[in-house]
Amino acid sequence: MKKIVLILSIFLLNCCLYSFEDECFRPIIQVVSANCEAKKGPIWPAIAHYQKPDTIGHTNSEQRLKDALACGAKDSSLQNLPSDYTINGKFYKYFEDCMQDKGYRHLYPAECGYMNPKWDEGKCNL
């Protein structure tokens, strides 16, 4: 009986379980990442995280890009955002402050989810 318990305990410690949430196998004792997140698809681009509160998930992307360019962005990738700058006589410490003045709310990546429809939260759009 002791041998059976020993064999079962060794088997369980080396076993993996199927995660229905992430749709992948995860070890019971997880020391390193199981790479389940890689199957969720690409994340939303930075510009998609700016949404109007009354139209979250359906914000006009053309107007949002125009507003971002007016706030000092160089393109839609939002790389190299300005800081400590003045537009039309108003001082802005960060790009996000200018977008907030234009009525946008910045959503965090966890609020947007992934671009894959299965993992999309429905709050971000392009």
VOMAR-967249 format. One record per atom (N, C-alpha, C): residue number from 1; residue in one letter; atom name; x, y, z. Coordinates in nm, 2 decimals, always signed. Layout:
<nodes>
   num   residu   atome       c1       c2       c3
   NUM        a      CA        X        Y        Z
...
</nodes>
This chain:
<nodes>
   num   residu   atome       c1       c2       c3
     1        m       N    +0.08    -0.12    +0.00
     1        m      CA    +0.00    +0.00    +0.00
     1        m       C    +0.09    +0.13    +0.00
     2        k       N    +0.20    +0.12    +0.08
     2        k      CA    +0.28    +0.24    +0.08
     2        k       C    +0.35    +0.26    -0.05
     3        k       N    +0.38    +0.16    -0.13
     3        k      CA    +0.44    +0.17    -0.26
     3        k       C    +0.34    +0.24    -0.36
     4        i       N    +0.21    +0.20    -0.35
     4        i      CA    +0.11    +0.26    -0.43
     4        i       C    +0.10    +0.41    -0.40
     5        v       N    +0.09    +0.45    -0.28
     5        v      CA    +0.08    +0.59    -0.24
     5        v       C    +0.20    +0.66    -0.28
     6        l       N    +0.32    +0.61    -0.27
     6        l      CA    +0.44    +0.67    -0.32
     6        l       C    +0.44    +0.69    -0.47
     7        i       N    +0.40    +0.59    -0.54
     7        i      CA    +0.40    +0.60    -0.69
     7        i       C    +0.29    +0.71    -0.73
     8        l       N    +0.18    +0.70    -0.67
     8        l      CA    +0.07    +0.80    -0.70
     8        l       C    +0.12    +0.95    -0.67
     9        s       N    +0.18    +0.96    -0.56
     9        s      CA    +0.23    +1.10    -0.52
     9        s       C    +0.33    +1.15    -0.61
    10        i       N    +0.42    +1.06    -0.65
    10        i      CA    +0.53    +1.10    -0.75
    10        i       C    +0.46    +1.14    -0.89
    11        f       N    +0.36    +1.06    -0.93
    11        f      CA    +0.29    +1.08    -1.05
    11        f       C    +0.22    +1.22    -1.05
    12        l       N    +0.16    +1.25    -0.94
    12        l      CA    +0.08    +1.37    -0.93
    12        l       C    +0.17    +1.49    -0.92
    13        l       N    +0.29    +1.48    -0.86
    13        l      CA    +0.39    +1.59    -0.86
    13        l       C    +0.45    +1.62    -1.00
    14        n       N    +0.45    +1.52    -1.08
    14        n      CA    +0.51    +1.54    -1.22
    14        n       C    +0.40    +1.56    -1.32
    15        c       N    +0.28    +1.57    -1.29
    15        c      CA    +0.17    +1.58    -1.38
    15        c       C    +0.13    +1.72    -1.42
    16        c       N    +0.06    +1.73    -1.53
    16        c      CA    +0.01    +1.86    -1.58
    16        c       C    -0.15    +1.85    -1.58
    17        l       N    -0.21    +1.97    -1.56
    17        l      CA    -0.35    +1.98    -1.57
    17        l       C    -0.39    +2.07    -1.69
    18        y       N    -0.50    +2.04    -1.75
    18        y      CA    -0.55    +2.13    -1.86
    18        y       C    -0.62    +2.25    -1.80
    19        s       N    -0.58    +2.37    -1.85
    19        s      CA    -0.64    +2.49    -1.81
    19        s       C    -0.75    +2.53    -1.91
    20        f       N    -0.88    +2.52    -1.88
    20        f      CA    -0.98    +2.56    -1.97
    20        f       C    -0.99    +2.71    -2.00
    21        e       N    -0.94    +2.78    -1.90
    21        e      CA    -0.94    +2.93    -1.92
    21        e       C    -0.84    +2.97    -2.02
    22        d       N    -0.72    +2.92    -2.02
    22        d      CA    -0.61    +2.95    -2.11
    22        d       C    -0.60    +2.86    -2.23
    23        e       N    -0.68    +2.75    -2.22
    23        e      CA    -0.67    +2.64    -2.33
    23        e       C    -0.53    +2.59    -2.35
    24        c       N    -0.47    +2.55    -2.24
    24        c      CA    -0.34    +2.49    -2.25
    24        c       C    -0.31    +2.40    -2.13
    25        f       N    -0.20    +2.32    -2.14
    25        f      CA    -0.16    +2.24    -2.03
    25        f       C    -0.07    +2.32    -1.94
    26        r       N    -0.10    +2.31    -1.81
    26        r      CA    -0.01    +2.38    -1.71
    26        r       C    +0.03    +2.27    -1.61
    27        p       N    +0.16    +2.28    -1.57
    27        p      CA    +0.21    +2.19    -1.46
    27        p       C    +0.14    +2.22    -1.33
    28        i       N    +0.12    +2.12    -1.25
    28        i      CA    +0.06    +2.14    -1.12
    28        i       C    +0.15    +2.23    -1.03
    29        i       N    +0.28    +2.20    -1.03
    29        i      CA    +0.38    +2.29    -0.97
    29        i       C    +0.45    +2.37    -1.08
    30        q       N    +0.42    +2.49    -1.09
    30        q      CA    +0.47    +2.57    -1.20
    30        q       C    +0.59    +2.66    -1.15
    31        v       N    +0.70    +2.63    -1.20
    31        v      CA    +0.82    +2.71    -1.17
    31        v       C    +0.85    +2.82    -1.27
    32        v       N    +0.82    +2.79    -1.40
    32        v      CA    +0.84    +2.89    -1.50
    32        v       C    +0.71    +2.90    -1.58
    33        s       N    +0.70    +3.00    -1.67
    33        s      CA    +0.58    +3.03    -1.74
    33        s       C    +0.55    +2.91    -1.84
    34        a       N    +0.42    +2.88    -1.85
    34        a      CA    +0.38    +2.77    -1.94
    34        a       C    +0.35    +2.83    -2.08
    35        n       N    +0.37    +2.95    -2.11
    35        n      CA    +0.35    +3.02    -2.24
    35        n       C    +0.21    +3.01    -2.29
    36        c       N    +0.11    +3.01    -2.20
    36        c      CA    -0.03    +3.01    -2.24
    36        c       C    -0.07    +3.14    -2.30
    37        e       N    -0.01    +3.25    -2.25
    37        e      CA    -0.04    +3.38    -2.30
    37        e       C    -0.01    +3.40    -2.45
    38        a       N    +0.09    +3.33    -2.50
    38        a      CA    +0.13    +3.35    -2.64
    38        a       C    +0.02    +3.31    -2.73
    39        k       N    -0.07    +3.22    -2.69
    39        k      CA    -0.18    +3.18    -2.78
    39        k       C    -0.29    +3.28    -2.79
    40        k       N    -0.29    +3.38    -2.71
    40        k      CA    -0.40    +3.47    -2.70
    40        k       C    -0.40    +3.57    -2.82
    41        g       N    -0.29    +3.59    -2.89
    41        g      CA    -0.28    +3.68    -3.00
    41        g       C    -0.21    +3.81    -2.96
    42        p       N    -0.21    +3.90    -3.06
    42        p      CA    -0.14    +4.03    -3.03
    42        p       C    -0.22    +4.12    -2.94
    43        i       N    -0.15    +4.21    -2.87
    43        i      CA    -0.22    +4.31    -2.79
    43        i       C    -0.26    +4.43    -2.87
    44        w       N    -0.35    +4.51    -2.82
    44        w      CA    -0.40    +4.63    -2.89
    44        w       C    -0.29    +4.73    -2.90
    45        p       N    -0.27    +4.80    -3.01
    45        p      CA    -0.18    +4.91    -3.02
    45        p       C    -0.21    +5.02    -2.92
    46        a       N    -0.11    +5.10    -2.89
    46        a      CA    -0.12    +5.20    -2.79
    46        a       C    -0.23    +5.30    -2.82
    47        i       N    -0.25    +5.34    -2.95
    47        i      CA    -0.35    +5.44    -2.98
    47        i       C    -0.49    +5.39    -2.95
    48        a       N    -0.51    +5.26    -2.95
    48        a      CA    -0.64    +5.20    -2.93
    48        a       C    -0.68    +5.21    -2.78
    49        h       N    -0.59    +5.24    -2.69
    49        h      CA    -0.62    +5.25    -2.55
    49        h       C    -0.68    +5.38    -2.51
    50        y       N    -0.69    +5.47    -2.60
    50        y      CA    -0.75    +5.60    -2.58
    50        y       C    -0.89    +5.59    -2.63
    51        q       N    -0.99    +5.60    -2.54
    51        q      CA    -1.13    +5.59    -2.58
    51        q       C    -1.21    +5.70    -2.52
    52        k       N    -1.31    +5.75    -2.59
    52        k      CA    -1.41    +5.84    -2.54
    52        k       C    -1.50    +5.77    -2.44
    53        p       N    -1.53    +5.82    -2.33
    53        p      CA    -1.61    +5.75    -2.23
    53        p       C    -1.75    +5.71    -2.27
    54        d       N    -1.81    +5.79    -2.36
    54        d      CA    -1.95    +5.76    -2.40
    54        d       C    -1.95    +5.66    -2.52
    55        t       N    -1.84    +5.64    -2.59
    55        t      CA    -1.83    +5.55    -2.70
    55        t       C    -1.72    +5.45    -2.68
    56        i       N    -1.70    +5.39    -2.56
    56        i      CA    -1.59    +5.30    -2.54
    56        i       C    -1.61    +5.17    -2.63
    57        g       N    -1.51    +5.14    -2.70
    57        g      CA    -1.51    +5.03    -2.80
    57        g       C    -1.56    +5.07    -2.94
    58        h       N    -1.61    +5.19    -2.95
    58        h      CA    -1.66    +5.24    -3.08
    58        h       C    -1.61    +5.38    -3.11
    59        t       N    -1.50    +5.42    -3.05
    59        t      CA    -1.45    +5.56    -3.07
    59        t       C    -1.41    +5.58    -3.21
    60        n       N    -1.43    +5.69    -3.27
    60        n      CA    -1.40    +5.73    -3.40
    60        n       C    -1.24    +5.73    -3.41
    61        s       N    -1.19    +5.63    -3.49
    61        s      CA    -1.04    +5.62    -3.49
    61        s       C    -0.98    +5.73    -3.57
    62        e       N    -1.04    +5.78    -3.67
    62        e      CA    -0.98    +5.89    -3.75
    62        e       C    -0.97    +6.02    -3.67
    63        q       N    -1.08    +6.05    -3.59
    63        q      CA    -1.07    +6.17    -3.50
    63        q       C    -0.97    +6.15    -3.39
    64        r       N    -0.96    +6.03    -3.34
    64        r      CA    -0.87    +6.00    -3.23
    64        r       C    -0.72    +6.02    -3.28
    65        l       N    -0.69    +5.98    -3.40
    65        l      CA    -0.56    +6.00    -3.46
    65        l       C    -0.53    +6.14    -3.48
    66        k       N    -0.63    +6.22    -3.53
    66        k      CA    -0.61    +6.36    -3.55
    66        k       C    -0.59    +6.43    -3.41
    67        d       N    -0.66    +6.39    -3.31
    67        d      CA    -0.64    +6.45    -3.17
    67        d       C    -0.50    +6.41    -3.12
    68        a       N    -0.46    +6.29    -3.14
    68        a      CA    -0.33    +6.24    -3.10
    68        a       C    -0.22    +6.32    -3.16
    69        l       N    -0.23    +6.34    -3.29
    69        l      CA    -0.13    +6.42    -3.37
    69        l       C    -0.13    +6.57    -3.32
    70        a       N    -0.25    +6.62    -3.29
    70        a      CA    -0.26    +6.76    -3.24
    70        a       C    -0.20    +6.77    -3.10
    71        c       N    -0.20    +6.66    -3.02
    71        c      CA    -0.14    +6.66    -2.89
    71        c       C    +0.01    +6.63    -2.89
    72        g       N    +0.07    +6.62    -3.01
    72        g      CA    +0.21    +6.61    -3.02
    72        g       C    +0.27    +6.47    -3.06
    73        a       N    +0.18    +6.37    -3.08
    73        a      CA    +0.23    +6.24    -3.13
    73        a       C    +0.28    +6.25    -3.27
    74        k       N    +0.38    +6.17    -3.31
    74        k      CA    +0.43    +6.17    -3.44
    74        k       C    +0.36    +6.08    -3.54
    75        d       N    +0.30    +5.97    -3.48
    75        d      CA    +0.22    +5.88    -3.57
    75        d       C    +0.13    +5.80    -3.47
    76        s       N    +0.06    +5.70    -3.53
    76        s      CA    -0.03    +5.62    -3.45
    76        s       C    +0.03    +5.52    -3.36
    77        s       N    +0.16    +5.50    -3.37
    77        s      CA    +0.23    +5.40    -3.28
    77        s       C    +0.25    +5.46    -3.14
    78        l       N    +0.24    +5.59    -3.13
    78        l      CA    +0.27    +5.66    -3.00
    78        l       C    +0.40    +5.63    -2.94
    79        q       N    +0.50    +5.62    -3.03
    79        q      CA    +0.64    +5.60    -2.98
    79        q       C    +0.70    +5.74    -2.97
    80        n       N    +0.79    +5.76    -2.88
    80        n      CA    +0.85    +5.89    -2.85
    80        n       C    +0.75    +6.00    -2.83
    81        l       N    +0.67    +5.98    -2.73
    81        l      CA    +0.57    +6.08    -2.69
    81        l       C    +0.63    +6.20    -2.63
    82        p       N    +0.58    +6.32    -2.65
    82        p      CA    +0.64    +6.44    -2.59
    82        p       C    +0.60    +6.45    -2.44
    83        s       N    +0.68    +6.52    -2.37
    83        s      CA    +0.65    +6.55    -2.23
    83        s       C    +0.71    +6.69    -2.20
    84        d       N    +0.64    +6.76    -2.11
    84        d      CA    +0.68    +6.90    -2.07
    84        d       C    +0.68    +6.99    -2.20
    85        y       N    +0.56    +7.01    -2.26
    85        y      CA    +0.55    +7.09    -2.38
    85        y       C    +0.42    +7.17    -2.37
    86        t       N    +0.42    +7.27    -2.46
    86        t      CA    +0.30    +7.36    -2.47
    86        t       C    +0.24    +7.35    -2.60
    87        i       N    +0.10    +7.35    -2.60
    87        i      CA    +0.02    +7.35    -2.72
    87        i       C    -0.09    +7.45    -2.71
    88        n       N    -0.09    +7.55    -2.80
    88        n      CA    -0.19    +7.66    -2.79
    88        n       C    -0.19    +7.73    -2.66
    89        g       N    -0.07    +7.75    -2.61
    89        g      CA    -0.05    +7.83    -2.48
    89        g       C    -0.08    +7.75    -2.36
    90        k       N    -0.11    +7.62    -2.37
    90        k      CA    -0.14    +7.54    -2.25
    90        k       C    -0.03    +7.44    -2.23
    91        f       N    +0.02    +7.44    -2.11
    91        f      CA    +0.13    +7.35    -2.07
    91        f       C    +0.08    +7.21    -2.04
    92        y       N    +0.15    +7.11    -2.10
    92        y      CA    +0.12    +6.97    -2.07
    92        y       C    +0.24    +6.90    -2.02
    93        k       N    +0.23    +6.83    -1.91
    93        k      CA    +0.35    +6.75    -1.86
    93        k       C    +0.36    +6.62    -1.94
    94        y       N    +0.24    +6.56    -1.97
    94        y      CA    +0.24    +6.43    -2.03
    94        y       C    +0.14    +6.43    -2.15
    95        f       N    +0.16    +6.34    -2.25
    95        f      CA    +0.07    +6.33    -2.36
    95        f       C    -0.07    +6.29    -2.31
    96        e       N    -0.08    +6.21    -2.21
    96        e      CA    -0.21    +6.16    -2.17
    96        e       C    -0.29    +6.28    -2.11
    97        d       N    -0.23    +6.38    -2.05
    97        d      CA    -0.30    +6.49    -2.00
    97        d       C    -0.37    +6.57    -2.12
    98        c       N    -0.30    +6.58    -2.23
    98        c      CA    -0.36    +6.65    -2.35
    98        c       C    -0.48    +6.57    -2.40
    99        m       N    -0.46    +6.44    -2.41
    99        m      CA    -0.57    +6.36    -2.46
    99        m       C    -0.69    +6.36    -2.36
   100        q       N    -0.67    +6.37    -2.23
   100        q      CA    -0.78    +6.38    -2.14
   100        q       C    -0.85    +6.51    -2.15
   101        d       N    -0.78    +6.62    -2.19
   101        d      CA    -0.84    +6.75    -2.21
   101        d       C    -0.93    +6.74    -2.34
   102        k       N    -0.90    +6.65    -2.43
   102        k      CA    -0.98    +6.64    -2.55
   102        k       C    -1.10    +6.54    -2.53
   103        g       N    -1.11    +6.49    -2.40
   103        g      CA    -1.22    +6.40    -2.37
   103        g       C    -1.19    +6.25    -2.37
   104        y       N    -1.07    +6.21    -2.38
   104        y      CA    -1.04    +6.07    -2.39
   104        y       C    -1.00    +6.01    -2.26
   105        r       N    -1.03    +5.89    -2.24
   105        r      CA    -0.99    +5.81    -2.12
   105        r       C    -0.89    +5.71    -2.16
   106        h       N    -0.78    +5.70    -2.09
   106        h      CA    -0.68    +5.60    -2.12
   106        h       C    -0.71    +5.47    -2.05
   107        l       N    -0.72    +5.36    -2.13
   107        l      CA    -0.75    +5.23    -2.07
   107        l       C    -0.62    +5.15    -2.06
   108        y       N    -0.60    +5.07    -1.95
   108        y      CA    -0.48    +4.99    -1.93
   108        y       C    -0.50    +4.87    -2.02
   109        p       N    -0.38    +4.80    -2.05
   109        p      CA    -0.38    +4.68    -2.14
   109        p       C    -0.48    +4.57    -2.09
   110        a       N    -0.49    +4.56    -1.96
   110        a      CA    -0.58    +4.45    -1.90
   110        a       C    -0.72    +4.48    -1.93
   111        e       N    -0.76    +4.61    -1.94
   111        e      CA    -0.89    +4.65    -1.97
   111        e       C    -0.93    +4.62    -2.12
   112        c       N    -0.83    +4.63    -2.21
   112        c      CA    -0.86    +4.60    -2.35
   112        c       C    -0.86    +4.46    -2.39
   113        g       N    -0.77    +4.38    -2.32
   113        g      CA    -0.76    +4.24    -2.36
   113        g       C    -0.66    +4.23    -2.48
   114        y       N    -0.70    +4.13    -2.57
   114        y      CA    -0.61    +4.10    -2.68
   114        y       C    -0.70    +4.13    -2.81
   115        m       N    -0.63    +4.14    -2.93
   115        m      CA    -0.70    +4.16    -3.05
   115        m       C    -0.78    +4.04    -3.10
   116        n       N    -0.74    +3.92    -3.05
   116        n      CA    -0.81    +3.80    -3.08
   116        n       C    -0.95    +3.81    -3.03
   117        p       N    -1.06    +3.79    -3.11
   117        p      CA    -1.19    +3.81    -3.06
   117        p       C    -1.23    +3.72    -2.94
   118        k       N    -1.17    +3.61    -2.92
   118        k      CA    -1.20    +3.53    -2.81
   118        k       C    -1.15    +3.59    -2.68
   119        w       N    -1.04    +3.67    -2.68
   119        w      CA    -0.98    +3.73    -2.56
   119        w       C    -1.00    +3.88    -2.56
   120        d       N    -1.08    +3.93    -2.65
   120        d      CA    -1.11    +4.08    -2.66
   120        d       C    -1.21    +4.12    -2.55
   121        e       N    -1.18    +4.23    -2.48
   121        e      CA    -1.28    +4.28    -2.38
   121        e       C    -1.38    +4.37    -2.44
   122        g       N    -1.37    +4.41    -2.56
   122        g      CA    -1.47    +4.49    -2.63
   122        g       C    -1.46    +4.64    -2.60
   123        k       N    -1.35    +4.68    -2.53
   123        k      CA    -1.34    +4.82    -2.49
   123        k       C    -1.24    +4.90    -2.58
   124        c       N    -1.16    +4.83    -2.66
   124        c      CA    -1.07    +4.90    -2.75
   124        c       C    -1.10    +4.88    -2.90
   125        n       N    -1.07    +4.97    -2.98
   125        n      CA    -1.09    +4.96    -3.12
   125        n       C    -0.98    +5.03    -3.20
   126        l       N    -0.97    +5.00    -3.33
   126        l      CA    -0.87    +5.06    -3.42
   126        l       C    -0.95    +5.16    -3.51
</nodes>
